[in-house]
Amino acid sequence: MSYQPSEEILEKYADVMINFALNSGEGVKPGEVVQLRVPEVAKPFLVALRRAVLKAGAHPLVFFTPDDMAREFFELANEEQLSFFAEKFHRGTVDQIDHTVAILAETNKKELDGIDSKKIMTAQKALKPYMDWRRAKESAGNYTWTLAMWGTQQMADEVGMSLEEYWEQIIEACYLREAKPAEKWKELYEKLYSYKDKLDALKIEKLHIEAENTDLWVKLGDNRKWLGGSGRNIPSFELFVSPDWRGTEGRIQFTEPLYRYGALIEKAYLEFKDGVVVKATASKGEDLLKEMIAVENADKAGEFSLTDRRFSRITKFMGETLYDENVGGEYGNTHIAVGSAYRDSYTGDPSSVSEKEWAEMGYNNSVVHTDIVATSNRTVTAYLKDGSSQVIYRDGQFTV
């Protein structure tokens, strides 16, 4: 039996995305241009999003993408086509837009199974200038983005849920049964920020993460602050930081499956030495994992994150990183992103920093940013700049 959320739910969902998530919790302003990137299967959400943009007095710029067309591209495209970059088109798009709303919705989660991973990464690498332009505009304070999900039958089938059960997780996670969901998000972010402020006040030099088959050190470095509650992802319950990649050392076992580039990676395991991945294994999708890490600077850490189980409203594995990197459950979660760092983790004005200075501070830069998640019980100990240490996370929650 098919299921679709009610018009009331969709209206609230769109309101959260347009009037809260963008502009870092402030919502869009009249006259701004909002890029809406929505797959074909999520058309009902596109209708609601465009309506919310128009009611806000802003300008919707719609990118409506057809389903189930990716595989043929990789089957037919030659090397030149794989690496083609529409420079004028992408440059004009970045110059034009003030915000982006991107919706995840899949009709075949394994559409690219069997496709040569080198082809997938060639196409991904071609987009690096576009990503750099967006990052520069964001650092200058002239661009924001947010990401959300539309549940499909195929996504629900993949994780053994009915479509209604799958949507129940989305509705609950996004506060869509509340009379004013945006107000609930603001309340949550106030609580999250109390922990963020405590972490920042500790002046952490490095973190030690201990769990089953995990013994990892992560150096935060200077000029860092913890992030969370910006509206960049809906839902988002995590606190995260972009570390100095050069100080990542040790090993970490990830527990959650990762759907990436139309394929599946299971039980990923990474070892770092002097900040660089020196060993990468997986019980499934190992070739793709290694090909991804082989991309320039994708073998370095760009993000370290913790989710407190008391805040997260996600209780089940969803098969989508947006949700799985925010799952609560018994022990919350930790995840590391290999690849690009978040430059808004910098304590100063990001727009005033040169590329050379970013590199000198250990902020990683890559076309890849892939979050890999572990839900095993872990203890995280902070070693502070004054020489003392303190456990900041245990049994799935912050202890600060």
C-alpha positions in Angstrom: 0.0 0.0 0.0 1.4 3.4 -1.0 1.9 6.1 1.5 2.5 9.9 1.3 2.6 12.4 4.1 -0.3 14.7 4.4 -0.4 18.2 3.0 -0.1 19.6 6.5 3.0 17.6 7.1 4.5 18.7 3.8 3.7 22.4 4.5 5.4 22.2 7.9 8.4 20.3 6.4 8.8 23.0 3.7 8.4 25.8 6.3 11.3 24.3 8.4 13.6 24.1 5.3 12.9 27.6 3.9 12.0 29.7 6.9 14.4 28.2 9.4 17.2 26.0 8.0 18.5 28.6 5.5 20.4 31.8 6.6 21.6 29.8 9.6 18.3 29.6 11.4 16.8 32.9 10.2 15.1 31.7 7.0 15.2 33.3 3.5 14.8 37.0 2.9 12.7 38.6 0.2 14.5 38.9 -3.1 17.0 36.1 -2.4 17.5 33.3 -4.9 16.9 29.7 -3.6 18.1 26.8 -5.6 15.8 23.8 -5.2 17.5 20.5 -6.1 14.8 17.8 -6.0 14.6 14.3 -7.6 11.6 13.4 -9.7 10.2 11.0 -7.1 10.0 13.8 -4.6 7.8 16.1 -6.7 5.2 16.7 -4.0 8.0 18.1 -1.8 9.2 20.3 -4.6 5.7 21.8 -4.9 5.6 22.6 -1.2 9.1 24.0 -1.2 8.6 26.3 -4.1 5.3 27.5 -2.5 7.2 28.3 0.7 9.9 30.2 -1.3 7.3 32.2 -3.1 5.4 33.1 0.0 8.7 34.3 1.6 9.1 36.7 -1.3 12.2 34.9 -2.6 12.9 33.5 -6.1 12.9 29.7 -6.6 15.4 28.3 -9.1 14.3 24.7 -9.7 16.6 21.8 -10.6 14.3 18.8 -11.1 16.3 15.7 -11.8 14.9 12.5 -13.3 15.2 9.2 -11.5 17.2 6.1 -12.6 19.4 7.8 -15.2 22.8 7.7 -13.5 23.8 4.1 -14.5 23.5 4.6 -18.2 25.7 7.7 -18.0 28.6 5.7 -16.5 28.0 2.9 -18.9 28.2 5.1 -22.0 30.4 8.1 -21.1 34.0 8.1 -22.3 36.9 9.6 -20.3 36.4 13.1 -21.8 32.6 13.0 -20.9 33.3 11.7 -17.4 35.7 14.6 -16.6 33.7 17.3 -18.4 33.1 20.4 -16.3 30.5 22.9 -17.5 32.5 25.9 -16.1 30.3 28.8 -17.4 27.1 27.1 -16.3 28.4 26.3 -12.8 30.1 29.6 -12.3 26.9 31.4 -13.3 24.8 29.2 -10.9 27.1 29.9 -7.9 27.1 33.6 -8.7 23.3 33.7 -8.9 22.1 31.7 -5.9 22.0 32.7 -2.3 20.9 29.4 -0.9 20.5 25.7 -1.9 17.9 23.2 -0.6 18.9 19.6 -1.7 16.6 16.7 -1.2 17.7 13.1 -0.9 15.3 10.6 -2.5 16.4 7.4 -4.1 14.5 4.9 -6.3 17.4 2.5 -6.6 20.0 2.6 -3.8 22.3 0.2 -5.6 21.9 1.7 -9.1 25.7 1.9 -9.7 26.6 -1.6 -8.4 29.2 -3.1 -10.7 30.2 0.3 -12.2 33.9 0.8 -12.2 34.6 3.0 -9.1 37.3 4.8 -11.1 34.6 6.2 -13.4 32.5 7.4 -10.5 35.4 9.2 -8.8 36.5 10.8 -12.1 33.1 12.4 -12.4 33.2 13.4 -8.8 36.6 15.0 -9.1 35.5 17.1 -12.1 33.2 19.0 -9.8 35.9 20.4 -7.5 35.9 23.9 -8.9 32.2 24.2 -8.4 32.6 23.0 -4.8 35.4 25.4 -4.2 33.4 28.3 -5.5 30.5 27.5 -3.2 32.8 27.1 -0.2 34.3 30.5 -0.9 30.9 32.1 -1.2 29.8 30.4 2.1 32.9 31.5 3.9 32.2 35.1 2.8 28.8 34.8 4.5 26.9 35.1 1.2 25.6 31.6 0.8 23.9 28.9 2.9 22.6 25.4 2.2 20.5 22.7 3.8 19.8 19.1 3.1 16.7 16.9 3.9 15.2 13.6 2.8 12.1 12.4 1.0 11.3 8.7 1.9 10.6 6.3 -1.0 9.4 2.7 -1.1 12.8 1.6 -2.2 14.6 3.3 0.6 12.2 1.8 3.1 12.5 -1.7 1.6 16.3 -1.5 1.8 16.2 -1.3 5.6 13.2 -3.5 6.2 10.5 -1.0 7.0 7.2 -0.1 5.5 7.1 3.3 3.7 4.8 4.6 6.5 7.3 3.4 9.2 10.1 5.0 7.3 8.3 8.3 7.1 7.4 8.0 10.8 11.2 8.4 11.5 11.4 11.4 9.3 8.3 13.1 10.8 9.4 12.4 14.4 13.1 13.4 13.7 12.0 16.7 12.1 9.3 17.6 14.7 6.7 17.7 12.0 3.8 16.9 14.3 4.5 19.9 16.4 2.3 23.0 15.8 5.5 25.1 15.1 8.4 22.7 14.2 10.8 25.6 13.7 10.3 26.7 17.3 11.2 23.2 18.5 14.4 23.2 16.4 15.4 26.5 18.0 14.8 25.0 21.5 16.9 22.0 20.6 19.7 24.2 19.3 19.8 26.2 22.5 20.4 22.9 24.4 23.0 21.8 21.9 24.8 25.1 22.1 25.1 24.8 25.9 27.3 21.7 25.3 29.1 23.3 22.3 30.1 26.2 24.5 31.3 23.9 27.2 33.5 22.0 24.7 34.9 25.2 23.3 35.7 26.5 26.8 37.8 23.4 27.5 40.6 24.4 25.1 41.1 20.9 23.8 44.4 19.9 22.3 43.5 16.4 21.2 40.9 13.7 21.7 41.3 10.0 22.4 38.5 7.7 21.2 38.4 4.2 22.7 35.9 1.5 21.7 35.9 -2.1 20.4 38.6 -2.3 17.7 39.0 1.4 18.0 42.0 3.4 19.5 42.1 6.8 17.7 43.7 10.1 18.5 42.3 13.3 16.9 44.2 16.6 17.2 41.9 19.6 17.1 44.6 22.2 16.5 44.4 26.0 17.0 41.7 28.3 15.8 38.9 25.7 16.1 35.4 25.8 17.4 32.7 23.1 17.6 29.7 23.3 15.3 26.1 22.2 15.4 22.6 23.6 15.1 23.3 25.7 12.0 20.4 24.3 10.0 22.8 22.8 7.4 21.1 19.4 7.8 17.6 18.7 8.8 17.6 16.8 11.0 20.8 17.3 12.8 21.6 16.5 16.5 25.4 16.3 16.3 28.2 18.4 17.5 31.3 18.3 15.3 34.6 20.0 14.6 37.1 20.0 11.7 40.4 18.9 13.1 44.0 19.4 12.1 44.2 16.4 9.9 47.9 16.0 10.6 47.2 14.8 14.1 44.9 11.9 13.4 46.6 8.7 14.5 45.4 5.1 15.2 42.5 3.0 14.1 38.7 3.0 14.1 36.1 0.4 13.3 32.9 1.7 11.8 29.7 -0.3 12.4 27.1 1.3 10.1 26.7 0.4 6.4 27.4 3.3 4.1 25.5 3.8 0.9 27.7 6.0 -1.3 27.9 6.6 -5.1 25.1 4.2 -5.8 26.8 1.3 -4.0 27.2 -0.2 -0.5 30.2 -0.3 1.9 29.9 -2.4 5.0 32.1 -2.7 8.1 34.6 -0.1 7.0 37.8 0.1 9.0 40.5 2.7 8.8 44.0 3.1 10.2 45.8 6.5 10.3 49.5 7.3 10.6 50.7 10.9 10.6 47.3 12.0 9.6 47.0 9.8 6.5 44.9 6.6 6.0 47.4 3.8 5.6 45.0 0.9 5.7 41.4 0.7 4.6 39.3 -2.4 4.6 35.6 -3.3 4.3 33.6 -6.5 4.3 31.7 -5.2 1.3 32.6 -2.4 -1.2 36.3 -2.3 -0.3 37.3 -1.4 -3.8 35.0 1.6 -3.8 36.3 2.6 -0.3 39.9 2.5 -1.5 39.1 4.3 -4.7 37.4 7.1 -2.8 40.3 7.4 -0.4 42.7 7.5 -3.3 41.2 10.8 -4.5 43.4 13.8 -3.6 43.2 14.5 0.2 40.4 12.1 0.7 42.8 10.0 2.8 42.7 12.6 5.6 40.1 13.6 8.2 37.9 16.6 7.6 35.4 16.2 10.5 35.0 14.5 13.8 31.5 14.3 15.3 29.6 13.1 18.3 25.8 12.7 18.8 24.3 12.5 22.2 21.6 9.9 22.5 19.5 12.1 24.7 19.0 14.6 21.9 18.5 12.4 18.8 15.0 11.5 17.8 16.3 8.9 15.3 15.9 5.4 16.6 16.4 3.1 13.5 19.0 2.6 10.8 17.8 4.5 7.7 20.4 3.7 5.1 21.0 7.4 4.5 24.0 9.2 6.0 21.9 12.3 6.7 20.0 10.2 9.3 22.5 7.6 10.2 25.2 10.1 11.2 22.6 11.6 13.7 21.2 8.3 15.1 20.7 8.1 18.8 20.0 4.6 20.1 21.7 3.1 23.1 25.1 4.8 22.6 24.5 7.7 20.3 27.2 7.7 17.5 30.5 9.1 16.5 31.5 9.6 12.9 34.5 10.8 11.0 34.4 12.4 7.5 37.3 11.7 5.3 38.0 14.5 2.9 37.0 18.2 3.0 36.9 20.1 6.3 34.2 22.6 7.3 35.9 26.0 7.3 33.2 27.5 9.5 34.9 25.6 12.3 37.5 28.3 12.2 37.2 30.8 15.1 37.9 33.9 13.0 36.6 35.3 9.7 36.9 32.5 7.1 36.7 35.0 4.2 40.0 36.5 5.3 42.0 33.3 5.2 44.1 32.4 2.2 44.4 28.8 0.8 48.0 28.7 2.0 46.8 29.7 5.5 44.1 27.0 5.5 46.7 24.4 4.6 49.1 25.7 7.3 46.3 25.3 9.9 45.6 21.7 8.8 42.1 22.3 7.3 41.8 19.6 4.7 40.5 20.4 1.2 39.1 17.7 -1.1 36.3 17.1 -3.5 35.3 14.2 -1.3 33.5 14.5 2.1 32.2 11.1 3.3 30.9 10.5 6.8 31.4 7.0 8.1 29.5 6.1 11.3 30.1 4.0 14.4 27.5 3.3 17.1 29.6 1.2 19.4 30.0 2.2 23.0 32.9 4.6 23.2 34.8 6.7 25.7 36.2 10.0 24.5 38.8 11.7 26.6 39.9 15.3 25.9 43.5 16.2 26.6 43.6 19.9 27.3 46.2 22.6 26.4 47.0 23.1 30.1 48.2 19.4 30.4 45.1 18.0 32.1 42.5 15.6 30.7 38.8 15.0 31.1 36.3 12.5 29.8 33.8 14.4 27.6 31.7 11.5 26.3 30.8 8.1 27.7 27.9 5.7 27.3 26.4 7.6 24.5 26.2 11.1 26.0 28.3 14.1 26.8 29.7 14.3 30.3 30.8 18.0 30.3 
